[in-house]
Amino acid sequence: EEVPCTLLSMDFFDRLFSEGVVRQSGSICKCLEEYHDDLCVADELRKVLLVEGSDHYSCYSEEERRQLLFRMFKHICLGGPICQYEDEIGPYLDTCKRLYKDIVSVLKDADTEKLSITSLVYKVTVRVEGKIGFPGSSLHEQNFCYLIVDPHNRHVTCWYCIWS
């Protein structure tokens, strides 16, 4: 599956503040704990990321949710099976920004001086006899494998996680 990768700014996440998911201080608004696919949802941020019927889910369109930057942020926020969640959004945004800048290639047009992303991104899923074989053995939110291709430097970065 080809993954769109066109976002150049972390301003994309400013609406989490304007929608009331995160307070202006940076603290994530809490809610009653519930579970979705073995993932603990105990705050409004995880609701935005996971729960389609939540109050703020619609602050990002389905097209925006397909973007690599959104997917990275989501995977980082959801963490692993023994993850200790943050109460502040800052560490999530900082980690996402650093990872994104590290694996995505950007070029500046000499004439217009505009930046553009040159990386090609693919989400990889391997099926064996009709069943998921990689990554992981189930269709879990946190089973993923992305290949980020830098065509200019002929370099491929693999970022994957297997929920266990």
PAPA-966497 format. One record per atom (N, C-alpha, C): residue number from 1; residue in one letter; atom name; x, y, z. Coordinates in steps of 0.001 Angstrom, whole numbers, plus 524288, in hexadecimal, padded with zeros to 5 digits. Layout:
<recs>
REC seq type atom     u     v     w
REC NUM    a   CA     X     Y     Z
...
</recs>
This chain:
<recs>
REC seq type atom     u     v     w
REC   1    e    N 80359 7FB62 80000
REC   1    e   CA 80000 80000 80000
REC   1    e    C 80381 804D6 80000
REC   2    e    N 8028F 8085B 7FC52
REC   2    e   CA 8057E 80D38 7FC37
REC   2    e    C 8034A 810EB 8005F
REC   3    v    N 806C9 81372 8033D
REC   3    v   CA 80541 816EB 80785
REC   3    v    C 80699 81C86 805FE
REC   4    p    N 802C6 82017 80621
REC   4    p   CA 803F8 8258F 804E5
REC   4    p    C 807C5 827E8 808D7
REC   5    c    N 80B56 82B0D 806DC
REC   5    c   CA 80F47 82D8A 80A34
REC   5    c    C 81050 832F7 807FB
REC   6    t    N 80CF2 836B3 80957
REC   6    t   CA 80D56 83BF6 8071E
REC   6    t    C 80DBC 8403D 80B3A
REC   7    l    N 80D1D 83EF1 81026
REC   7    l   CA 80D06 842EA 8143F
REC   7    l    C 8128E 8449A 815BB
REC   8    l    N 8134B 849B9 81624
REC   8    l   CA 8186A 84BED 81757
REC   8    l    C 818AF 84E9E 81CA6
REC   9    s    N 81459 84EA6 81F8B
REC   9    s   CA 8143D 85198 82468
REC   9    s    C 8112E 84EC3 828A7
REC  10    m    N 812FB 84F69 82D69
REC  10    m   CA 81042 84D3A 831EA
REC  10    m    C 80B70 85075 8335B
REC  11    d    N 80A8B 854D8 830A6
REC  11    d   CA 805CB 857F1 83172
REC  11    d    C 800E6 854A6 83094
REC  12    f    N 8018E 8506E 82DCD
REC  12    f   CA 7FD5C 84CB0 82CBA
REC  12    f    C 7FAA7 84AFA 831C7
REC  13    f    N 7FD83 84AF4 83616
REC  13    f   CA 7FB59 8491C 83B0D
REC  13    f    C 7F946 84D85 83E87
REC  14    d    N 7F96E 8525A 83CAD
REC  14    d   CA 7F776 856C7 83FBD
REC  14    d    C 7F1AD 8563C 84108
REC  15    r    N 7EEC6 853A6 83DA1
REC  15    r   CA 7E921 8532A 83EAD
REC  15    r    C 7E7EB 84FD1 84375
REC  16    l    N 7EBA5 84CBC 84542
REC  16    l   CA 7EACF 849D1 84A1E
REC  16    l    C 7EA08 84D99 84EAD
REC  17    f    N 7ECA8 85220 84E61
REC  17    f   CA 7EC0D 85630 85256
REC  17    f    C 7E6EF 8591D 85188
REC  18    s    N 7E5D9 85AB1 84CB8
REC  18    s   CA 7E12A 85DD5 84BA4
REC  18    s    C 7DC1D 85AB3 84C5A
REC  19    e    N 7DC64 85585 84BC9
REC  19    e   CA 7D7C4 85236 84C74
REC  19    e    C 7D6EE 85084 8521A
REC  20    g    N 7DA98 851C5 8558C
REC  20    g   CA 7D9ED 8506B 85B10
REC  20    g    C 7DBB7 84AF5 85C84
REC  21    v    N 7DE91 8486A 85913
REC  21    v   CA 7E0B4 8433F 85A3B
REC  21    v    C 7E55C 843D1 85DEE
REC  22    v    N 7E846 84814 85D20
REC  22    v   CA 7ECD0 8495D 8604B
REC  22    v    C 7EC14 84EE9 86258
REC  23    r    N 7ED41 84FBD 8674D
REC  23    r   CA 7ECEA 854FD 8698E
REC  23    r    C 7F161 85861 86780
REC  24    q    N 7F0D4 85D82 867E0
REC  24    q   CA 7F4E0 86115 8660D
REC  24    q    C 7FA13 8602A 868DB
REC  25    s    N 7F9D8 85E16 86D96
REC  25    s   CA 7FE98 85CE3 87093
REC  25    s    C 8017E 8582C 86E58
REC  26    g    N 7FEDC 8552A 86AF7
REC  26    g   CA 80132 8507C 868B2
REC  26    g    C 7FF5D 84B76 86B34
REC  27    s    N 7FC4E 84BD6 86F63
REC  27    s   CA 7FA78 8470A 871E9
REC  27    s    C 7F5E4 844BB 86ECD
REC  28    i    N 7F5F1 83FA6 86E63
REC  28    i   CA 7F1FC 83CCE 86B69
REC  28    i    C 7ED33 83C10 86ED8
REC  29    c    N 7E89B 83D55 86CCE
REC  29    c   CA 7E3B5 83CCE 86FBE
REC  29    c    C 7E26F 8370B 8709C
REC  30    k    N 7E142 835B3 87565
REC  30    k   CA 7E018 83049 876E3
REC  30    k    C 7DA50 82F0E 87622
REC  31    c    N 7D915 829F8 87603
REC  31    c   CA 7D3AD 82822 875B6
REC  31    c    C 7D35D 822D4 87868
REC  32    l    N 7CEB3 820AB 878BA
REC  32    l   CA 7CE17 81B87 87B18
REC  32    l    C 7D0DD 81775 877BA
REC  33    e    N 7D362 813D4 87A3D
REC  33    e   CA 7D677 80FD0 87793
REC  33    e    C 7D2F5 80BDD 874DB
REC  34    e    N 7D463 80A95 86FFD
REC  34    e   CA 7D1D0 8066A 86D0F
REC  34    e    C 7D5EF 803D0 869A5
REC  35    y    N 7D4A8 7FF43 86778
REC  35    y   CA 7D868 7FC6A 8644A
REC  35    y    C 7D66A 7FBAC 85EBE
REC  36    h    N 7DA06 7FC3C 85B01
REC  36    h   CA 7D8FA 7FB47 8557D
REC  36    h    C 7DD89 7F817 8535D
REC  37    d    N 7DC77 7F343 851AA
REC  37    d   CA 7E08F 7EFCB 84F99
REC  37    d    C 7E53D 7EF63 85345
REC  38    d    N 7E446 7EE5C 8582C
REC  38    d   CA 7E85C 7EDD8 85C22
REC  38    d    C 7EB49 7F2E9 85D45
REC  39    l    N 7E967 7F74E 85B49
REC  39    l   CA 7EBDB 7FC5E 85C3F
REC  39    l    C 7E8A2 7FF60 8603C
REC  40    c    N 7EB30 8013B 86446
REC  40    c   CA 7E88E 8043B 86851
REC  40    c    C 7E7B1 809CF 86665
REC  41    v    N 7E2CF 80B79 86679
REC  41    v   CA 7E16C 810CF 864EC
REC  41    v    C 7DFA5 8139C 869DC
REC  42    a    N 7E325 816E3 86C0A
REC  42    a   CA 7E205 81983 870FA
REC  42    a    C 7E275 81F6D 87076
REC  43    d    N 7E2AB 82156 86B9F
REC  43    d   CA 7E2E6 826FE 86AD1
REC  43    d    C 7E09E 82860 8657E
REC  44    e    N 7DF9A 82D67 864C9
REC  44    e   CA 7DD26 82F4A 85FF5
REC  44    e    C 7E0AD 82EA8 85B2F
REC  45    l    N 7E5C3 82EBD 85BFF
REC  45    l   CA 7E960 82E0F 8579D
REC  45    l    C 7E8C8 828A6 85539
REC  46    r    N 7E8B3 8249C 8585E
REC  46    r   CA 7E80D 81F52 85658
REC  46    r    C 7E2AA 81E8B 853F9
REC  47    k    N 7DECF 8214F 855F6
REC  47    k   CA 7D99F 82119 8538B
REC  47    k    C 7D9CC 82353 84E02
REC  48    v    N 7DC75 827C0 84D5B
REC  48    v   CA 7DD06 82A15 8481E
REC  48    v    C 7DFB5 8263D 84479
REC  49    l    N 7E380 8236C 84673
REC  49    l   CA 7E68C 81FDE 84335
REC  49    l    C 7E3BF 81AC3 841FA
REC  50    l    N 7E05D 818F1 84586
REC  50    l   CA 7DE2B 813AE 8450B
REC  50    l    C 7D840 8133C 84498
REC  51    v    N 7D55C 81685 84753
REC  51    v   CA 7CFB7 815AD 847FF
REC  51    v    C 7CC9B 81908 8442A
REC  52    e    N 7CA99 81684 8400C
REC  52    e   CA 7C7CF 81962 83BEF
REC  52    e    C 7C322 81C73 83DE9
REC  53    g    N 7C084 81AA1 841D1
REC  53    g   CA 7BBEB 81D4F 843D3
REC  53    g    C 7BD06 82181 847DA
REC  54    s    N 7C1F8 8228E 848DF
REC  54    s   CA 7C346 8265C 84CEA
REC  54    s    C 7C222 82BF5 84B25
REC  55    d    N 7C1C4 82F75 84EE8
REC  55    d   CA 7C05D 834EC 84DE0
REC  55    d    C 7C418 837AA 84A27
REC  56    h    N 7C923 83672 84A70
REC  56    h   CA 7CD0F 83955 84771
REC  56    h    C 7CF7D 83637 842F5
REC  57    y    N 7CD86 83186 841FB
REC  57    y   CA 7CFC7 82E39 83DD8
REC  57    y    C 7CFCF 83113 83893
REC  58    s    N 7CBC7 83409 8379D
REC  58    s   CA 7CB2C 8369B 8327D
REC  58    s    C 7CEC0 83B5C 831C0
REC  59    c    N 7D1E8 83CB0 8359D
REC  59    c   CA 7D568 84127 834D4
REC  59    c    C 7D9C6 83FDD 830F2
REC  60    y    N 7DA64 83AE5 82F89
REC  60    y   CA 7DDE6 8394C 82B4A
REC  60    y    C 7DAC8 83602 82773
REC  61    s    N 7DB24 83766 8227C
REC  61    s   CA 7D855 83485 81E6D
REC  61    s    C 7DAFF 82F3F 81D77
REC  62    e    N 7D859 82BD7 81AB6
REC  62    e   CA 7DA9B 826C2 81970
REC  62    e    C 7DF77 8276D 81609
REC  63    e    N 7DF70 82B36 8128B
REC  63    e   CA 7E3FD 82C4A 80F3F
REC  63    e    C 7E8A7 82E18 8128D
REC  64    e    N 7E7A6 8316C 8165F
REC  64    e   CA 7EBD9 83336 819E2
REC  64    e    C 7EDF5 82EBA 81D2F
REC  65    r    N 7EA94 82B31 81EB6
REC  65    r   CA 7EC1F 826B3 821E1
REC  65    r    C 7EF9B 822EC 81ED4
REC  66    r    N 7EF69 82328 819B4
REC  66    r   CA 7F2AD 81FCE 8166C
REC  66    r    C 7F84D 821D2 81609
REC  67    q    N 7F92B 826C6 81736
REC  67    q   CA 7FE5C 82926 816D5
REC  67    q    C 8023E 82661 81A79
REC  68    l    N 8071B 825DF 818B7
REC  68    l   CA 80B21 82363 81BE7
REC  68    l    C 80BD0 8262E 82125
REC  69    l    N 80BC1 82B5B 82123
REC  69    l   CA 80C7D 82E41 82602
REC  69    l    C 80846 82CE5 829FF
REC  70    f    N 80368 82C8B 82850
REC  70    f   CA 7FF2E 82B17 82BE5
REC  70    f    C 7FFF2 8257F 82DD1
REC  71    r    N 80132 821F0 82A3E
REC  71    r   CA 801F5 81C76 82BC0
REC  71    r    C 8066A 81BE5 82FA9
REC  72    m    N 80AB4 81EB4 82EBE
REC  72    m   CA 80F1B 81E81 8326B
REC  72    m    C 80D70 82064 837CF
REC  73    f    N 80AD3 824CD 837E7
REC  73    f   CA 80901 82709 83CD0
REC  73    f    C 8057B 82326 83FA5
REC  74    k    N 801FC 820C3 83CBE
REC  74    k   CA 7FE5E 81CF6 83EFF
REC  74    k    C 80155 8184E 84149
REC  75    h    N 804F9 81614 83E59
REC  75    h   CA 807F3 81195 84043
REC  75    h    C 80B27 812FB 84516
REC  76    i    N 80D77 81797 84512
REC  76    i   CA 81098 81950 8498C
REC  76    i    C 80D20 81A0C 84E5D
REC  77    c    N 808AA 81C84 84DB1
REC  77    c   CA 80517 81D79 85218
REC  77    c    C 802E4 81866 85451
REC  78    l    N 8019D 814B1 850E9
REC  78    l   CA 7FF44 80FD1 852C1
REC  78    l    C 80337 80C43 85560
REC  79    g    N 8081E 80C6D 853A7
REC  79    g   CA 80C47 8097D 85631
REC  79    g    C 80BA0 8039B 855DA
REC  80    g    N 80E2B 800E5 85973
REC  80    g   CA 80E19 7FB32 8598F
REC  80    g    C 80ABE 7F913 85DED
REC  81    p    N 80AAE 7F3EC 85E8B
REC  81    p   CA 80738 7F17B 86270
REC  81    p    C 80879 7F2E6 86813
REC  82    i    N 80D45 7F47C 86943
REC  82    i   CA 80E91 7F600 86EA2
REC  82    i    C 8103D 7FBBB 86EDB
REC  83    c    N 80DDC 7FEC7 86B6F
REC  83    c   CA 80F22 80451 86AF9
REC  83    c    C 80D28 80764 86FB5
REC  84    q    N 8104C 80B0B 8717B
REC  84    q   CA 80E93 80EBB 8757A
REC  84    q    C 80D65 813D4 872AD
REC  85    y    N 8086C 81550 8727C
REC  85    y   CA 806C2 819DA 86F80
REC  85    y    C 80881 81EF2 871FC
REC  86    e    N 8092D 822DF 86EB6
REC  86    e   CA 80A8C 82826 87073
REC  86    e    C 80598 82B2A 871D0
REC  87    d    N 80604 82EB9 8757F
REC  87    d   CA 801AF 83232 876D0
REC  87    d    C 801FD 83742 873AF
REC  88    e    N 80687 8384F 87173
REC  88    e   CA 80778 83D0A 86E56
REC  88    e    C 8084A 83B7F 868A2
REC  89    i    N 806AB 83ED1 8650D
REC  89    i   CA 8073A 83D98 85F86
REC  89    i    C 80CB7 83EA0 85D6A
REC  90    g    N 80FB3 841EB 86011
REC  90    g   CA 814E2 8436B 85E3B
REC  90    g    C 81877 83EF1 85CB4
REC  91    p    N 8192A 83B00 8600D
REC  91    p   CA 81CA0 836A7 85E94
REC  91    p    C 81AE0 833C3 859A3
REC  92    y    N 815C5 8333D 858DB
REC  92    y   CA 813CC 830B2 8541B
REC  92    y    C 81514 833EC 84F47
REC  93    l    N 81410 83901 84F8F
REC  93    l   CA 8151B 83C73 84B1E
REC  93    l    C 81AF6 83CB8 849ED
REC  94    d    N 81E31 83D1C 84DF9
REC  94    d   CA 823D8 83D67 84D3A
REC  94    d    C 825F7 83868 84AB8
REC  95    t    N 8244A 833F3 84CAB
REC  95    t   CA 82614 82EF1 84A90
REC  95    t    C 8245A 82E4A 844EC
REC  96    c    N 81F7D 82F9B 843E0
REC  96    c   CA 81D66 82F2C 83E91
REC  96    c    C 8206A 832BA 83AD4
REC  97    k    N 82163 8377D 83C6B
REC  97    k   CA 82433 83B3B 8391D
REC  97    k    C 829B9 8394A 837E5
REC  98    r    N 82C6A 83772 83BCE
REC  98    r   CA 831C4 83590 83B01
REC  98    r    C 831EE 830C8 83775
REC  99    l    N 82E69 82D2B 83855
REC  99    l   CA 82E3E 82877 83518
REC  99    l    C 82CDD 829D6 82F6E
REC 100    y    N 828F8 82D23 82EC8
REC 100    y   CA 82737 82EBE 8298F
REC 100    y    C 82BAB 8316D 82698
REC 101    k    N 82E56 83510 82932
REC 101    k   CA 832B1 837D8 826B4
REC 101    k    C 83730 83427 82566
REC 102    d    N 837C2 8301B 8287F
REC 102    d   CA 83C09 82C6F 827B4
REC 102    d    C 83B1C 828C8 82316
REC 103    i    N 8364D 8274A 82212
REC 103    i   CA 8355F 82351 81E0D
REC 103    i    C 832F7 82564 81903
REC 104    v    N 83130 82A40 81902
REC 104    v   CA 82ECA 82C70 8144E
REC 104    v    C 8329E 83030 811B1
REC 105    s    N 83341 82FA0 80C90
REC 105    s   CA 836DC 832F8 80996
REC 105    s    C 833FA 837A2 8074C
REC 106    v    N 8367A 83C2A 807BA
REC 106    v   CA 8342C 8410E 805DD
REC 106    v    C 8382B 843C9 80260
REC 107    l    N 8364A 84618 7FE19
REC 107    l   CA 839A4 84930 7FAAB
REC 107    l    C 83759 84EA0 7FA0E
REC 108    k    N 83ACC 85270 7F963
REC 108    k   CA 83924 857D2 7F87F
REC 108    k    C 839C4 85905 7F2B2
REC 109    d    N 83590 85AFC 7F052
REC 109    d   CA 835BE 85C92 7EADF
REC 109    d    C 83923 86171 7EA66
REC 110    a    N 83CF1 8614E 7E6F1
REC 110    a   CA 840A4 865A5 7E662
REC 110    a    C 83E00 86A9D 7E476
REC 111    d    N 839FB 86A23 7E13F
REC 111    d   CA 8375B 86EBC 7DF1C
REC 111    d    C 83373 8711F 7E2E9
REC 112    t    N 83002 86DD4 7E50E
REC 112    t   CA 82BD6 86FD1 7E86B
REC 112    t    C 82D55 86FCE 7EE33
REC 113    e    N 83168 86CF5 7EF8E
REC 113    e   CA 83327 86C42 7F4F4
REC 113    e    C 82F10 8699F 7F866
REC 114    k    N 82B6A 866DA 7F5EF
REC 114    k   CA 82780 863E6 7F8D6
REC 114    k    C 82998 85E72 7FA0A
REC 115    l    N 82834 85C88 7FE9F
REC 115    l   CA 829AE 85744 80024
REC 115    l    C 825B8 8535E 7FE18
REC 116    s    N 8279F 84ECA 7FC9D
REC 116    s   CA 82415 84A94 7FB0F
REC 116    s    C 8265C 84561 7FCE3
REC 117    i    N 822F1 841EF 7FE55
REC 117    i   CA 82489 83CC4 8002D
REC 117    i    C 8256A 8394B 7FB6D
REC 118    t    N 829E4 836B5 7FB5D
REC 118    t   CA 82B36 83346 7F6FF
REC 118    t    C 82AA1 82D86 7F85C
REC 119    s    N 82A04 82C4E 7FD46
REC 119    s   CA 8298A 826DB 7FEF5
REC 119    s    C 82486 82462 7FCFF
REC 120    l    N 824E1 81F73 7FBE4
REC 120    l   CA 82055 81C3F 7FA98
REC 120    l    C 81F86 81892 7FF2B
REC 121    v    N 81AA8 8180F 800EA
REC 121    v   CA 81996 814FC 8059D
REC 121    v    C 815A4 810AE 8045A
REC 122    y    N 816C3 80C08 8064C
REC 122    y   CA 8135F 80782 80571
REC 122    y    C 81275 804A9 80A90
REC 123    k    N 80D9C 80322 80B5E
REC 123    k   CA 80C5F 7FFB9 80FD0
REC 123    k    C 80C48 7FA2D 80DAD
REC 124    v    N 80F3C 7F6BE 81032
REC 124    v   CA 80FDD 7F16B 80E46
REC 124    v    C 80CED 7EDA4 811C7
REC 125    t    N 809DE 7EA40 80F4B
REC 125    t   CA 80742 7E5F6 811F9
REC 125    t    C 807EF 7E123 80E97
REC 126    v    N 809B5 7DCE5 810E7
REC 126    v   CA 80A79 7D80F 80E03
REC 126    v    C 8065F 7D41F 80FCA
REC 127    r    N 803BE 7D1EA 80BF4
REC 127    r   CA 7FFD6 7CDE0 80D1F
REC 127    r    C 801F2 7C897 80B52
REC 128    v    N 80137 7C4AF 80E9E
REC 128    v   CA 802CC 7BF65 80D5C
REC 128    v    C 7FDF1 7BC03 80DAB
REC 129    e    N 7FC7C 7B9C8 80946
REC 129    e   CA 7F7CA 7B683 808F5
REC 129    e    C 7F300 7B94E 80B26
REC 130    g    N 7F267 7BE4A 809BA
REC 130    g   CA 7EDE0 7C157 80B53
REC 130    g    C 7EE17 7C3A0 810C7
REC 131    k    N 7F218 7C25B 813B8
REC 131    k   CA 7F296 7C458 8190F
REC 131    k    C 7F717 7C83C 81952
REC 132    i    N 7F6B5 7CBCA 81D15
REC 132    i   CA 7FAEA 7CF91 81DE1
REC 132    i    C 7FFCB 7CCA1 81FB2
REC 133    g    N 80425 7CD82 81CFC
REC 133    g   CA 8090B 7CAFA 81E70
REC 133    g    C 80CFE 7CED4 82095
REC 134    f    N 80CAC 7D3BE 81EB7
REC 134    f   CA 8103E 7D7D1 82085
REC 134    f    C 80DA5 7DD05 81FA0
REC 135    p    N 80E15 7E0C4 8230C
REC 135    p   CA 8106E 7E068 82846
REC 135    p    C 80C84 7DE2D 82C21
REC 136    g    N 80E3A 7DADB 82F68
REC 136    g   CA 80ACA 7D86C 83340
REC 136    g    C 80726 7D48A 830AB
REC 137    s    N 803D1 7D239 833C2
REC 137    s   CA 8003C 7CE42 831AB
REC 137    s    C 7FA91 7D00F 831CF
REC 138    s    N 7F9B7 7D520 832EB
REC 138    s   CA 7F461 7D72A 83313
REC 138    s    C 7F44A 7DCCA 83115
REC 139    l    N 7EFA3 7DEA7 82FE4
REC 139    l   CA 7EEED 7E410 82E25
REC 139    l    C 7EE2D 7E79E 832D9
REC 140    h    N 7F233 7E852 835D4
REC 140    h   CA 7F209 7EBB8 83A66
REC 140    h    C 7F41F 7F112 838E4
REC 141    e    N 7F215 7F544 83B4A
REC 141    e   CA 7F3DB 7FAA4 83A33
REC 141    e    C 7F9C2 7FB3D 83A80
REC 142    q    N 7FC30 7F869 83E15
REC 142    q   CA 801BB 7F91A 83F0A
REC 142    q    C 80524 7F4F2 83C62
REC 143    n    N 802E0 7F1E5 838E8
REC 143    n   CA 805F5 7EE87 8357F
REC 143    n    C 80699 7F17F 83067
REC 144    f    N 80B51 7F362 82F58
REC 144    f   CA 80C17 7F66B 82A91
REC 144    f    C 811A9 7F5E3 8289C
REC 145    c    N 8124C 7F6D8 82398
REC 145    c   CA 81774 7F71E 82130
REC 145    c    C 81724 7FB29 81CD6
REC 146    y    N 81A59 7FF37 81D3F
REC 146    y   CA 81AA6 80346 81938
REC 146    y    C 8200C 8031B 816BB
REC 147    l    N 82027 8037A 811A1
REC 147    l   CA 82502 8041D 80EC1
REC 147    l    C 82514 809AC 80CB3
REC 148    i    N 8290B 80CA1 80E22
REC 148    i   CA 82999 8120D 80C70
REC 148    i    C 82E33 8122B 808A1
REC 149    v    N 82D02 81357 803C3
REC 149    v   CA 830E1 8131C 7FF93
REC 149    v    C 832AF 818A0 7FE43
REC 150    d    N 837CE 81961 7FE78
REC 150    d   CA 83A33 81E46 7FCC6
REC 150    d    C 83C73 81D3C 7F753
REC 151    p    N 839AA 81ED7 7F337
REC 151    p   CA 83B63 81D86 7EDEA
REC 151    p    C 84072 82041 7EC42
REC 152    h    N 8419D 824C1 7EE7B
REC 152    h   CA 84654 8279E 7ECFD
REC 152    h    C 84B49 82523 7EF2D
REC 153    n    N 84B0B 8236D 7F3FD
REC 153    n   CA 84F96 820F9 7F678
REC 153    n    C 84F80 81B0B 7F614
REC 154    r    N 84B47 818FE 7F3B3
REC 154    r   CA 84AA3 81351 7F322
REC 154    r    C 84B1E 81095 7F867
REC 155    h    N 847E4 81268 7FBF6
REC 155    h   CA 84808 81091 80160
REC 155    h    C 8427F 80F1E 8030E
REC 156    v    N 84201 80AC9 805DB
REC 156    v   CA 83CE7 8091C 807DA
REC 156    v    C 83D3B 80896 80DC6
REC 157    t    N 83970 80AEB 81072
REC 157    t   CA 83907 80A66 81619
REC 157    t    C 83445 80714 81747
REC 158    c    N 834F0 8034F 81AAB
REC 158    c   CA 830A1 7FFF1 81C50
REC 158    c    C 82F4A 8014A 821F8
REC 159    w    N 82A53 8028D 822E5
REC 159    w   CA 82874 80397 82831
REC 159    w    C 823ED 7FFE7 82937
REC 160    y    N 82492 7FC79 82D15
REC 160    y   CA 8206A 7F8C3 82E21
REC 160    y    C 81FD4 7F7A3 833F0
REC 161    c    N 81B50 7F573 83532
REC 161    c   CA 81A1D 7F3F9 83A90
REC 161    c    C 8167E 7EF42 83A64
REC 162    i    N 81743 7EBB9 83DF7
REC 162    i   CA 813C0 7E73B 83E72
REC 162    i    C 81194 7E735 843FC
REC 163    w    N 80C7A 7E7D4 84461
REC 163    w   CA 809C1 7E7C4 84968
REC 163    w    C 809D1 7E232 84B6A
REC 164    s    N 80B6A 7E189 85041
REC 164    s   CA 80B81 7DC2D 85259
REC 164    s    C 808AE 7DBE5 8577A
</recs>
